[in-house]
Amino acid sequence: MFTQIRKTVKFSVILAAITGSFLLTGCGSKSGGGDAGPEKMVIQNSGSDTMVNLAQAWAEKYVGVNEAVSIEVSGGGSGTGIAALINGTVDIANCSRQLKPEERERAKQNTGLEPKEYIVGYDALAVYVHQDNPLNEITIEQLANIYGEKGTLEKWSDLGLSHGACSSDEIIRVSRQSNSGTYHYFRETLLGNTSDFKLGSRDLHGSKDVVELIERTPCAIGYSGMGYKTDHVKFVKVAKNAGDDAFGPSLETALSGDYPIARPLYMYTLGEPTGDIKVYLDWVMSEAGQNIVKASGYVPAVMPEASAE
């Protein structure tokens, strides 16, 4: 159904991109010139690991429109992008969670500019298990009892499963590091703001890392963007409550609201963007940009009418 993201994520990748000769505000700067050729305007774009492959795909496509601009794409987590936005050292921050009020205020105090929010797509945050795991569906309450500090589900047999590929019967919890927007969103969906995850999970830096560990670990369960699926893991259907129908992550179930762990993907700028940054963001929200969202395994914020070439 979706084109799966299988590229190795490389941080601080400079990608040639689009637009005309507008004067940039914010961190955009000129590079090159002289014997190296015409100067290019550089847009700094960093943050969410969930979004870094998507951001790379946008920038790669954007190169054909105009070669007068380059985009420096880097990951590190939503917290990294937000910190850079607050410090005024990035043009666009990619975030898989919404800015907190105190983060908005710090950015305004430091830079004098109010962060501007763009919803650029949606991600049905998938629950993954090894391909040999017999688990096919789970409830939000059961996930909370696996991950939460007060949770009591420690073994696969606690879920009524006989998991022959996992000799220890232990549920190995795979999670993200605490600077990840994915971590914050998953924790709040399961536990609200009144509790925390239990200790002892395997906390990984990137979305791709989560899926790769589950591929190698039959006893594991974890969460990551649905665009990172491979043939060696499977999605677990999720139900809001016991007795409700369970749904897998997909474009259709995210748009319908049936899948209970779907979230917006954000881009933030400092103040109203102008020049090359505005043109780039307009392109991201255009049919061409939103087709890349869909092709990357995510849900477009604006449904494209047709597939882009």
Backbone bond lengths (Angstrom), bond angles and torsions (degrees), N, CA, C in turn:
res aa  C-N    CA-C-N  psi(-1)  N-CA   C-N-CA  omega(-1)  CA-C   N-CA-C  phi
1 M - - - 1.465 - - 1.519 110.98 -
2 F 1.290 116.48 -38.23 1.459 120.31 -177.94 1.508 109.79 -119.38
3 T 1.301 115.64 152.85 1.463 120.44 169.53 1.508 108.04 -78.17
4 Q 1.307 118.95 119.24 1.466 121.92 -174.44 1.512 110.59 -81.77
5 I 1.329 115.38 144.14 1.455 120.58 178.90 1.514 108.21 -86.01
6 R 1.332 117.42 117.66 1.442 121.13 -178.01 1.518 112.92 -124.12
7 K 1.361 117.19 3.55 1.459 118.79 -178.18 1.512 110.38 -73.95
8 T 1.318 116.39 147.23 1.452 120.98 172.63 1.507 108.67 -72.61
9 V 1.348 116.41 129.88 1.446 120.35 -178.44 1.508 109.69 -77.86
10 K 1.307 117.59 124.94 1.452 121.92 175.53 1.520 108.18 -118.09
11 F 1.328 115.50 127.59 1.441 119.71 -176.90 1.521 110.22 -86.67
12 S 1.314 114.79 158.45 1.454 123.17 -178.48 1.528 111.48 57.24
13 V 1.319 114.81 40.68 1.453 120.20 178.09 1.521 108.41 -86.60
14 I 1.338 116.26 128.62 1.462 119.70 177.61 1.513 108.14 -93.64
15 L 1.322 116.05 121.67 1.444 120.70 -177.41 1.523 109.70 -119.94
16 A 1.295 116.68 129.47 1.458 119.46 177.60 1.507 108.92 -65.97
17 A 1.349 118.72 144.04 1.448 121.19 -178.51 1.512 111.44 -146.11
18 I 1.328 117.01 -160.95 1.455 124.02 -160.71 1.511 114.81 -101.91
19 T 1.219 119.94 -177.82 1.440 141.27 155.96 1.503 113.56 105.48
20 G 1.296 112.28 172.49 1.457 119.46 -176.78 1.499 112.26 -86.73
21 S 1.311 114.90 -164.20 1.465 120.07 -174.23 1.508 109.79 -94.92
22 F 1.350 115.16 78.43 1.452 121.25 175.35 1.516 108.88 -102.24
23 L 1.310 117.13 155.45 1.456 121.06 176.19 1.516 108.71 -82.19
24 L 1.337 116.92 121.70 1.454 121.52 -178.78 1.517 111.25 -80.50
25 T 1.322 114.45 147.28 1.458 120.01 167.51 1.507 107.42 -107.96
26 G 1.338 118.31 174.79 1.456 121.12 178.25 1.506 110.64 74.47
27 C 1.339 116.50 -138.30 1.458 121.96 -172.63 1.508 113.29 -90.00
28 G 1.315 118.70 -10.64 1.449 120.58 -178.60 1.514 110.18 -51.34
29 S 1.327 116.44 133.48 1.455 120.35 -176.13 1.504 109.79 -139.02
30 K 1.334 116.39 166.60 1.448 121.17 179.62 1.515 110.01 -93.49
31 S 1.355 114.85 145.80 1.447 120.05 176.22 1.512 109.11 -137.50
32 G 1.318 117.25 161.26 1.451 120.62 177.95 1.508 111.32 78.37
33 G 1.348 115.95 -148.34 1.447 120.33 -178.77 1.508 110.93 95.13
34 G 1.294 118.01 173.76 1.455 122.16 178.84 1.515 109.96 64.20
35 D 1.330 116.27 -137.40 1.454 121.22 -178.75 1.524 112.29 -68.41
36 A 1.336 116.73 -18.56 1.455 120.42 -178.56 1.520 112.31 -77.43
37 G 1.348 117.99 -6.26 1.453 121.27 -179.11 1.514 110.62 109.68
38 P 1.340 117.42 -174.58 1.462 121.61 -177.50 1.527 111.63 -61.48
39 E 1.320 114.88 148.76 1.457 118.91 176.69 1.517 110.57 -67.41
40 K 1.330 115.74 145.24 1.457 121.58 175.84 1.513 109.56 -116.62
41 M 1.317 116.07 144.68 1.446 121.05 172.28 1.533 108.12 -84.07
42 V 1.327 116.52 132.80 1.461 121.83 -176.12 1.521 109.53 -106.79
43 I 1.321 116.90 124.95 1.459 122.97 174.48 1.529 108.21 -102.94
44 Q 1.324 116.25 120.93 1.460 121.91 178.66 1.526 109.31 -86.85
45 N 1.334 116.58 123.07 1.461 122.75 -174.56 1.536 108.36 -134.34
46 S 1.338 118.09 113.31 1.464 119.48 -176.28 1.518 111.23 -144.81
47 G 1.350 114.79 166.25 1.455 120.02 174.63 1.510 113.76 137.13
48 S 1.322 116.46 -124.54 1.463 124.90 -167.54 1.521 113.72 -50.11
49 D 1.347 116.12 129.49 1.459 120.80 172.45 1.527 111.09 -70.78
50 T 1.322 117.22 -30.68 1.456 120.08 175.21 1.525 110.68 -58.17
51 M 1.332 116.95 -36.92 1.453 121.93 -173.21 1.527 113.88 -96.32
52 V 1.333 119.19 -5.46 1.462 119.24 -169.48 1.528 112.14 -65.54
53 N 1.341 117.50 -38.42 1.468 118.86 176.62 1.520 111.52 -65.74
54 L 1.315 116.33 -39.47 1.467 120.98 176.71 1.523 110.29 -63.66
55 A 1.336 116.70 -43.81 1.465 120.72 179.17 1.528 110.92 -62.22
56 Q 1.331 117.37 -38.64 1.453 121.23 176.06 1.528 111.39 -63.90
57 A 1.342 114.96 -42.94 1.463 119.17 -179.64 1.525 111.01 -63.50
58 W 1.330 116.72 -41.06 1.468 119.54 176.15 1.528 110.91 -58.85
59 A 1.329 115.65 -49.31 1.451 119.75 -175.63 1.529 112.44 -65.49
60 E 1.320 116.33 -37.33 1.461 120.35 178.57 1.528 111.05 -63.17
61 K 1.328 116.47 -41.35 1.460 120.81 178.94 1.523 111.40 -70.32
62 Y 1.315 114.37 -33.89 1.463 121.84 -174.83 1.538 111.62 -67.29
63 V 1.330 117.33 -21.99 1.463 121.48 -175.66 1.513 112.15 -61.28
64 G 1.306 118.01 -30.28 1.456 120.07 -176.98 1.509 114.37 -75.53
65 V 1.307 117.99 -13.85 1.464 120.66 -176.46 1.520 111.69 -81.40
66 N 1.305 117.25 -44.08 1.462 121.60 -179.45 1.525 108.39 -162.08
67 E 1.288 117.14 130.55 1.459 121.27 -175.81 1.522 112.88 -94.12
68 A 1.312 116.99 12.55 1.458 120.35 -177.87 1.522 112.97 -83.12
69 V 1.328 117.25 -5.21 1.467 121.78 -176.96 1.518 109.00 -130.06
70 S 1.321 117.58 146.33 1.468 121.57 168.46 1.515 108.58 -124.27
71 I 1.322 115.27 154.02 1.465 120.94 -179.49 1.514 108.44 -121.60
72 E 1.318 116.88 124.98 1.461 121.87 175.89 1.525 108.19 -94.80
73 V 1.336 116.11 109.18 1.458 122.47 -176.88 1.521 109.53 -100.94
74 S 1.315 117.66 127.77 1.462 121.23 175.36 1.519 109.94 -141.00
75 G 1.341 115.76 155.61 1.457 121.59 179.94 1.515 110.73 -102.98
76 G 1.326 115.38 -135.16 1.455 120.49 -179.48 1.515 114.06 108.92
77 G 1.349 117.14 -10.30 1.460 120.51 -179.40 1.519 112.30 107.43
78 S 1.324 115.87 156.15 1.466 120.70 179.16 1.517 111.86 -57.44
79 G 1.351 115.85 -38.21 1.466 119.42 179.99 1.510 112.26 -61.50
80 T 1.330 117.13 -35.12 1.463 121.17 178.09 1.521 110.73 -66.67
81 G 1.329 116.77 -44.25 1.455 120.11 178.03 1.518 112.46 -64.69
82 I 1.322 116.05 -39.96 1.466 119.93 -179.96 1.523 110.63 -66.52
83 A 1.337 117.12 -41.65 1.472 120.10 177.97 1.525 110.81 -61.15
84 A 1.336 116.53 -40.58 1.463 120.03 178.52 1.524 110.93 -66.15
85 L 1.331 117.04 -38.03 1.467 120.51 177.61 1.524 110.22 -64.17
86 I 1.325 115.98 -44.82 1.469 120.54 179.74 1.523 111.06 -60.94
87 N 1.332 116.27 -37.13 1.467 121.02 -179.41 1.518 113.43 -84.55
88 G 1.338 116.75 -4.78 1.456 120.10 178.77 1.512 114.27 73.14
89 T 1.340 118.19 26.55 1.460 121.62 -176.43 1.526 112.51 -109.39
90 V 1.323 118.03 12.65 1.455 121.77 178.55 1.524 108.56 -141.67
91 D 1.329 116.25 148.26 1.466 120.42 177.74 1.519 111.93 -84.90
92 I 1.343 115.98 -41.10 1.462 121.45 -179.29 1.523 108.25 -133.71
93 A 1.324 116.07 127.29 1.461 121.61 175.08 1.520 109.16 -103.74
94 N 1.333 116.71 125.17 1.461 122.18 175.24 1.520 108.88 -89.04
95 C 1.325 117.24 130.80 1.468 120.54 -175.73 1.524 110.29 -139.56
96 S 1.325 116.01 134.65 1.459 120.38 173.39 1.527 110.70 -97.13
97 R 1.298 116.62 14.08 1.469 122.74 170.22 1.524 108.27 -143.88
98 Q 1.308 115.72 163.19 1.454 120.65 180.00 1.525 111.19 -80.20
99 L 1.324 116.66 146.76 1.459 120.24 175.05 1.523 110.34 -59.73
100 K 1.312 115.99 139.87 1.461 120.65 174.86 1.527 109.29 -80.71
101 P 1.343 117.46 154.37 1.467 119.67 -179.93 1.526 113.41 -54.70
102 E 1.330 116.59 -39.14 1.465 118.80 -179.33 1.527 111.64 -69.44
103 E 1.329 117.20 -29.29 1.471 120.28 176.45 1.520 110.64 -71.32
104 R 1.314 116.75 -39.31 1.468 120.50 175.30 1.527 110.60 -60.08
105 E 1.329 114.94 -43.85 1.459 119.45 -177.54 1.523 111.23 -66.63
106 R 1.320 117.78 -40.76 1.468 120.69 178.47 1.526 111.23 -64.12
107 A 1.334 116.28 -40.67 1.462 119.43 177.87 1.528 110.65 -62.10
108 K 1.309 116.21 -41.88 1.468 120.24 -179.93 1.516 111.26 -66.69
109 Q 1.336 116.32 -40.85 1.461 119.95 178.79 1.526 111.74 -64.81
110 N 1.330 116.60 -40.49 1.463 120.92 -175.78 1.514 113.23 -76.57
111 T 1.334 116.20 -35.24 1.466 119.67 -171.89 1.517 114.09 -114.91
112 G 1.325 116.64 -15.17 1.459 120.15 -175.82 1.519 113.26 79.17
113 L 1.334 117.53 6.45 1.462 121.88 -176.48 1.521 111.01 -123.34
114 E 1.320 115.79 141.49 1.460 122.16 177.99 1.522 109.72 -85.32
115 P 1.347 119.11 127.63 1.465 119.64 177.83 1.526 111.98 -59.23
116 K 1.330 114.59 137.47 1.465 122.43 177.46 1.519 108.59 -104.68
117 E 1.328 116.78 130.27 1.459 122.20 -173.31 1.524 111.91 -103.61
118 Y 1.348 115.43 135.76 1.457 122.74 173.58 1.526 108.73 -126.86
119 I 1.320 117.78 127.81 1.459 121.61 169.01 1.515 106.44 -90.67
120 V 1.346 115.88 113.02 1.466 120.90 -172.38 1.525 112.98 -104.93
121 G 1.321 117.69 -3.38 1.457 121.91 179.10 1.508 109.41 171.47
122 Y 1.321 116.05 -176.82 1.461 122.26 178.13 1.531 108.58 -134.38
123 D 1.319 114.98 148.93 1.460 121.13 178.39 1.520 108.63 -125.53
124 A 1.328 115.95 121.85 1.457 119.35 170.29 1.524 106.18 -81.94
125 L 1.319 116.27 101.68 1.464 121.71 -175.34 1.524 109.32 -67.12
126 A 1.326 115.26 114.15 1.466 120.30 -171.27 1.524 112.03 -87.30
127 V 1.330 115.34 146.29 1.462 122.52 168.84 1.526 106.58 -97.41
128 Y 1.333 115.71 123.79 1.459 121.98 -174.68 1.523 111.43 -111.81
129 V 1.333 115.92 144.64 1.454 122.44 166.36 1.533 107.96 -136.30
130 H 1.314 116.27 167.49 1.461 122.48 176.61 1.531 109.85 -61.71
131 Q 1.315 116.29 149.44 1.465 120.66 -177.51 1.530 113.32 -58.70
132 D 1.342 118.46 -24.85 1.462 121.46 -179.47 1.527 113.43 -90.73
133 N 1.311 116.78 -0.02 1.461 120.42 179.88 1.534 109.19 -74.83
134 P 1.326 118.50 131.18 1.474 120.30 -179.06 1.529 114.09 -76.28
135 L 1.332 117.94 -6.06 1.462 120.47 -178.97 1.526 110.10 -67.69
136 N 1.329 115.82 126.17 1.467 120.67 179.83 1.522 113.48 -114.32
137 E 1.327 116.75 -27.38 1.459 119.10 178.53 1.521 110.23 -150.56
138 I 1.342 114.95 158.82 1.457 121.17 -174.93 1.522 107.97 -154.72
139 T 1.323 116.96 158.13 1.463 120.93 177.08 1.528 110.51 -103.16
140 I 1.313 115.15 162.57 1.466 120.15 175.63 1.526 110.14 -59.42
141 E 1.328 117.20 -40.05 1.469 120.73 179.46 1.528 110.87 -62.68
142 Q 1.322 117.81 -41.65 1.461 120.59 178.94 1.532 110.91 -65.62
143 L 1.327 117.44 -40.19 1.464 120.43 175.90 1.527 110.47 -61.50
144 A 1.341 116.33 -40.77 1.464 119.91 177.33 1.525 111.35 -63.04
145 N 1.321 116.41 -34.75 1.468 120.19 179.07 1.521 112.58 -77.63
146 I 1.314 117.51 -16.46 1.460 121.07 172.89 1.521 110.42 -83.64
147 Y 1.339 116.80 -46.30 1.472 121.27 -172.03 1.528 114.22 -94.45
148 G 1.323 118.04 -29.49 1.458 120.98 -172.16 1.519 113.62 -71.36
149 E 1.336 115.80 152.79 1.461 120.95 -177.12 1.530 112.33 -64.94
150 K 1.322 116.62 -21.11 1.469 120.30 177.32 1.527 111.81 -101.01
151 G 1.325 116.56 6.73 1.449 120.74 -175.64 1.519 113.36 -71.61
152 T 1.318 114.90 149.97 1.467 121.05 -175.46 1.532 113.32 -114.27
153 L 1.337 117.57 -4.42 1.462 120.00 -179.18 1.519 109.48 -86.52
154 E 1.329 116.52 110.80 1.461 122.38 -176.35 1.527 112.95 -118.70
155 K 1.327 116.67 -22.10 1.462 121.55 -176.65 1.526 110.04 -126.47
156 W 1.323 115.82 154.46 1.456 119.59 178.85 1.523 110.76 -64.78
157 S 1.334 116.30 -31.01 1.465 119.03 178.08 1.536 111.62 -66.82
158 D 1.353 117.18 -21.57 1.466 120.01 175.23 1.526 111.50 -64.87
159 L 1.340 115.49 -21.27 1.468 121.15 176.87 1.527 111.30 -95.65
160 G 1.318 116.48 7.52 1.448 120.92 -179.83 1.510 113.72 78.38
161 L 1.342 116.75 22.68 1.458 121.11 -176.65 1.515 111.23 -107.74
162 S 1.315 115.10 146.37 1.462 121.87 169.24 1.521 106.34 -109.66
163 H 1.344 115.68 101.78 1.465 122.19 -172.24 1.533 108.18 -101.74
164 G 1.333 116.44 88.79 1.447 120.74 -174.46 1.513 114.33 -62.96
165 A 1.337 117.46 -26.66 1.470 120.29 -179.30 1.523 112.08 -78.92
166 C 1.342 116.80 -8.14 1.470 121.29 -179.48 1.530 107.91 -118.07
167 S 1.318 116.69 92.30 1.468 121.18 -173.66 1.526 112.84 -65.25
168 S 1.332 117.30 -29.41 1.464 120.37 -178.27 1.522 112.83 -79.48
169 D 1.344 116.89 -17.70 1.473 123.97 -176.40 1.531 112.26 67.17
170 E 1.332 118.18 2.51 1.468 121.93 -177.75 1.530 110.92 -76.10
171 I 1.321 117.00 136.60 1.463 121.46 170.93 1.524 107.46 -83.95
172 I 1.303 117.11 110.03 1.465 121.55 177.28 1.521 108.07 -89.86
173 R 1.316 115.54 114.76 1.462 121.74 -176.88 1.531 110.21 -86.63
174 V 1.320 115.36 122.08 1.460 121.48 175.78 1.522 107.50 -106.66
175 S 1.321 115.80 130.68 1.461 120.66 -174.89 1.524 108.93 -137.99
176 R 1.311 116.60 -175.52 1.454 123.14 176.82 1.524 109.61 -110.65
177 Q 1.327 115.86 161.83 1.457 119.78 176.45 1.530 110.27 -70.30
178 S 1.326 115.38 158.63 1.463 120.29 -168.51 1.528 114.07 -71.04
179 N 1.349 119.43 -10.72 1.463 119.90 176.09 1.522 111.59 -86.33
180 S 1.327 116.57 2.54 1.460 121.99 -177.88 1.523 111.10 -86.32
181 G 1.334 116.55 134.04 1.454 120.48 174.00 1.519 111.41 -65.48
182 T 1.328 116.53 -31.56 1.464 121.16 176.44 1.522 111.09 -62.57
183 Y 1.331 116.27 -42.84 1.464 121.87 177.20 1.533 110.12 -58.13
184 H 1.326 116.67 -49.61 1.475 120.56 -176.73 1.530 110.83 -64.13
185 Y 1.324 116.20 -42.51 1.460 118.96 -178.28 1.525 110.82 -65.76
186 F 1.333 117.88 -45.86 1.462 121.59 -178.51 1.529 110.40 -63.57
187 R 1.325 116.50 -43.71 1.467 120.00 -179.43 1.527 110.93 -62.78
188 E 1.336 117.63 -44.06 1.461 119.92 -178.23 1.531 111.46 -69.30
189 T 1.337 117.16 -33.91 1.461 120.28 177.48 1.520 110.58 -64.43
190 L 1.311 116.98 -39.99 1.460 121.16 -177.95 1.523 112.80 -80.75
191 L 1.337 116.96 -41.29 1.460 120.88 -166.59 1.527 114.34 -119.37
192 G 1.330 118.30 -6.80 1.458 119.94 -172.95 1.519 109.94 68.42
193 N 1.314 116.69 -151.02 1.464 121.12 -179.68 1.521 112.86 -106.27
194 T 1.330 116.09 14.68 1.471 118.94 -172.57 1.520 113.57 -106.11
195 S 1.318 117.58 -4.58 1.454 119.75 -175.74 1.522 109.35 -146.79
196 D 1.337 116.52 175.94 1.456 121.36 -177.62 1.525 109.22 -134.99
197 F 1.322 115.85 170.50 1.455 120.63 175.23 1.528 109.96 -73.22
198 K 1.318 115.52 150.55 1.460 120.56 175.73 1.535 109.47 -74.78
199 L 1.308 115.90 157.78 1.460 121.23 177.65 1.529 110.31 -74.71
200 G 1.322 116.35 160.59 1.454 120.66 173.68 1.507 115.09 101.99
201 S 1.338 117.72 1.06 1.460 118.91 175.89 1.529 109.81 -78.39
202 R 1.317 115.92 162.31 1.461 121.47 175.76 1.519 107.62 -94.43
203 D 1.316 115.74 103.25 1.462 121.92 -171.94 1.524 109.90 -95.03
204 L 1.322 116.29 119.71 1.446 122.06 -172.87 1.518 111.38 -112.92
205 H 1.325 114.34 157.66 1.464 121.14 -173.88 1.518 112.42 -76.16
206 G 1.332 118.60 -40.58 1.450 121.03 -171.14 1.511 114.12 -123.74
207 S 1.328 115.29 159.36 1.466 121.87 178.61 1.518 111.41 -62.02
208 K 1.321 116.78 -42.33 1.463 121.66 -179.56 1.533 110.48 -64.62
209 D 1.346 116.15 -36.26 1.459 120.48 179.87 1.529 111.89 -61.69
210 V 1.338 116.40 -37.18 1.471 120.69 179.71 1.520 110.26 -60.09
211 V 1.318 115.85 -49.45 1.466 120.02 -177.64 1.524 110.89 -65.95
212 E 1.321 117.33 -39.83 1.466 120.18 -179.98 1.530 111.83 -63.83
213 L 1.344 117.36 -37.65 1.463 119.74 177.62 1.525 111.15 -67.21
214 I 1.321 117.10 -41.16 1.466 120.44 179.63 1.525 110.37 -65.21
215 E 1.338 117.08 -35.36 1.474 120.61 175.33 1.526 111.32 -54.99
216 R 1.343 116.57 -37.51 1.462 122.26 -174.19 1.534 112.78 -93.96
217 T 1.345 117.14 -3.28 1.464 120.33 -169.30 1.525 110.10 -130.85
218 P 1.330 117.84 94.29 1.467 120.14 -177.40 1.528 114.26 -58.12
219 C 1.341 117.87 -26.90 1.463 120.75 -177.26 1.532 113.33 -83.49
220 A 1.331 118.17 -2.72 1.465 121.23 -168.10 1.525 113.49 -88.97
221 I 1.340 114.18 155.59 1.454 123.87 167.59 1.532 106.07 -136.28
222 G 1.317 116.47 144.63 1.460 119.15 -179.08 1.518 111.09 -160.13
223 Y 1.315 115.85 179.80 1.461 121.56 -177.83 1.529 109.11 -135.70
224 S 1.326 114.68 142.81 1.459 120.92 -179.37 1.524 108.19 -166.35
225 G 1.331 116.41 170.52 1.451 120.55 177.22 1.519 111.42 -60.35
226 M 1.336 116.41 145.39 1.464 118.85 -175.18 1.528 111.52 -69.20
227 G 1.318 118.12 -18.37 1.451 120.98 179.21 1.514 114.39 -72.47
228 Y 1.336 118.59 -5.38 1.464 122.17 -177.95 1.530 113.11 -98.67
229 K 1.315 117.90 8.10 1.460 120.86 -177.12 1.530 111.57 -64.46
230 T 1.342 115.39 143.92 1.460 122.75 174.09 1.527 108.48 -126.35
231 D 1.317 116.05 177.49 1.463 120.94 -179.79 1.529 112.59 -74.30
232 H 1.331 118.30 -9.11 1.464 121.65 -174.89 1.533 112.99 -100.49
233 V 1.327 116.29 1.30 1.460 121.33 175.95 1.529 107.95 -131.16
234 K 1.321 115.54 168.73 1.466 117.98 175.88 1.524 110.07 -138.55
235 F 1.341 114.41 154.84 1.452 121.28 173.76 1.525 109.46 -76.52
236 V 1.321 115.90 144.78 1.459 121.63 170.57 1.525 107.54 -104.34
237 K 1.324 116.97 129.39 1.466 120.12 175.79 1.532 108.93 -67.25
238 V 1.344 115.95 144.56 1.464 120.97 -175.85 1.521 109.37 -123.70
239 A 1.339 115.95 134.90 1.468 123.03 175.04 1.528 109.14 -111.38
240 K 1.323 116.02 144.06 1.465 119.68 178.88 1.520 110.98 -64.35
241 N 1.326 115.63 -43.73 1.461 120.96 -178.13 1.519 109.90 -138.72
242 A 1.324 116.24 160.29 1.461 120.76 175.53 1.521 109.07 -59.52
243 G 1.321 117.20 132.89 1.463 121.65 -178.99 1.512 113.61 94.10
244 D 1.348 117.78 -17.37 1.463 121.15 176.80 1.525 110.15 -79.06
245 D 1.311 115.81 157.45 1.459 119.91 172.54 1.520 109.79 -64.64
246 A 1.324 115.93 142.12 1.464 121.35 178.18 1.527 108.85 -100.63
247 F 1.326 115.90 144.10 1.454 121.53 -177.20 1.528 109.90 -129.95
248 G 1.315 115.30 145.36 1.447 120.69 173.01 1.515 110.67 -87.22
249 P 1.339 117.71 162.17 1.464 120.85 179.66 1.523 110.69 -74.37
250 S 1.316 116.88 129.81 1.456 121.91 177.98 1.515 108.86 -162.00
251 L 1.311 116.12 168.65 1.461 120.99 175.80 1.522 109.67 -58.17
252 E 1.329 116.41 -45.53 1.464 120.42 -174.60 1.530 111.64 -66.82
253 T 1.347 117.33 -45.16 1.467 119.14 -176.41 1.525 111.87 -74.20
254 A 1.327 116.96 -26.15 1.464 118.82 175.36 1.528 110.49 -70.66
255 L 1.338 116.73 -43.23 1.461 120.36 -179.85 1.525 111.91 -68.13
256 S 1.337 116.58 -35.07 1.462 120.01 -178.38 1.522 112.71 -77.40
257 G 1.346 116.44 -18.15 1.460 120.57 -176.51 1.517 113.26 86.07
258 D 1.350 117.02 2.36 1.465 119.73 -179.02 1.529 111.82 -71.20
259 Y 1.334 116.65 -34.36 1.464 118.34 179.95 1.523 108.55 -81.93
260 P 1.342 119.04 122.95 1.471 120.90 -167.65 1.527 115.30 -83.65
261 I 1.344 118.35 -0.76 1.466 118.94 -179.60 1.532 108.88 -124.22
262 A 1.314 116.65 54.93 1.464 121.62 176.68 1.523 108.69 -109.50
263 R 1.329 116.57 141.04 1.467 120.56 -173.79 1.532 110.24 -141.85
264 P 1.320 116.30 154.96 1.467 119.51 174.52 1.531 110.99 -73.14
265 L 1.319 115.78 154.56 1.456 124.02 170.15 1.526 107.07 -111.27
266 Y 1.338 116.11 131.82 1.458 121.07 -170.91 1.530 112.29 -115.90
267 M 1.331 114.51 150.78 1.456 122.11 161.15 1.525 107.14 -122.65
268 Y 1.336 115.76 139.93 1.465 121.28 179.41 1.525 109.97 -124.10
269 T 1.330 115.04 142.01 1.458 121.65 170.56 1.524 108.19 -123.38
270 L 1.330 116.03 164.71 1.460 120.70 173.37 1.520 108.16 -89.12
271 G 1.311 115.83 109.72 1.457 120.31 -178.15 1.523 111.14 73.09
272 E 1.321 115.16 -178.50 1.462 121.14 178.87 1.520 108.94 -68.72
273 P 1.335 118.90 122.24 1.455 119.84 -177.56 1.526 111.89 -69.26
274 T 1.320 115.19 151.07 1.459 121.28 178.01 1.527 108.51 -134.78
275 G 1.295 116.22 173.77 1.457 122.04 173.22 1.519 113.22 55.20
276 D 1.344 115.87 -138.38 1.459 122.22 -175.47 1.524 112.77 -60.21
277 I 1.328 116.47 -35.62 1.463 119.64 -178.96 1.525 110.24 -65.40
278 K 1.319 117.22 -43.26 1.468 120.52 178.39 1.527 110.81 -64.46
279 V 1.324 116.50 -43.85 1.462 119.77 -179.91 1.529 110.61 -61.21
280 Y 1.329 116.24 -41.35 1.461 120.15 179.20 1.528 111.17 -63.76
281 L 1.337 117.57 -46.11 1.458 120.49 -179.43 1.530 111.24 -65.82
282 D 1.330 117.01 -37.12 1.470 120.03 175.14 1.529 110.25 -60.34
283 W 1.329 116.42 -39.08 1.463 120.60 179.01 1.533 110.80 -67.93
284 V 1.330 117.24 -41.20 1.469 120.92 176.94 1.526 110.77 -55.77
285 M 1.344 116.50 -38.24 1.462 120.89 -178.24 1.528 112.79 -86.75
286 S 1.319 117.22 -2.69 1.463 121.26 -179.88 1.523 110.25 -78.84
287 E 1.326 116.46 174.73 1.465 120.35 178.62 1.518 111.56 -58.82
288 A 1.340 116.70 -41.16 1.466 119.76 -179.93 1.523 111.20 -62.59
289 G 1.341 116.95 -45.93 1.457 120.68 179.89 1.510 113.00 -66.47
290 Q 1.337 116.83 -38.77 1.463 120.41 -178.08 1.531 112.10 -74.89
291 N 1.326 117.34 -27.15 1.460 118.93 172.32 1.526 111.51 -63.91
292 I 1.338 117.00 -32.54 1.462 120.73 177.32 1.528 110.21 -69.08
293 V 1.333 117.17 -36.23 1.468 120.47 174.57 1.531 109.83 -56.72
294 K 1.324 115.87 -48.90 1.467 120.88 -178.50 1.521 111.14 -65.20
295 A 1.341 117.01 -44.01 1.460 120.87 -178.75 1.525 112.03 -65.80
296 S 1.335 117.31 -24.55 1.457 122.11 -179.49 1.521 112.60 -85.69
297 G 1.334 117.60 1.07 1.455 120.88 176.00 1.512 114.12 94.91
298 Y 1.331 117.57 13.93 1.452 121.53 178.93 1.525 110.18 -114.32
299 V 1.312 116.35 179.50 1.455 121.80 -176.17 1.528 108.89 -104.86
300 P 1.337 117.90 123.02 1.465 119.73 -179.22 1.531 112.34 -61.84
301 A 1.324 115.37 145.00 1.467 120.10 172.90 1.512 109.96 -74.14
302 V 1.330 115.93 -32.81 1.462 123.29 175.44 1.511 106.16 -123.30
303 M 1.326 117.41 116.15 1.461 120.07 -174.38 1.526 111.13 -66.98
304 P 1.338 117.29 119.61 1.469 119.81 176.96 1.522 110.63 -65.25
305 E 1.334 115.30 145.83 1.455 119.48 178.29 1.506 112.31 -80.08
306 A 1.325 116.21 -26.87 1.459 120.49 -179.02 1.497 109.31 -151.16
307 S 1.299 116.98 160.47 1.452 121.48 179.46 1.505 110.09 -74.88
308 A 1.348 114.83 135.31 1.450 119.58 177.82 1.516 108.37 -82.42
309 E 1.329 116.09 151.90 1.456 121.18 175.40 1.510 109.95 -70.82
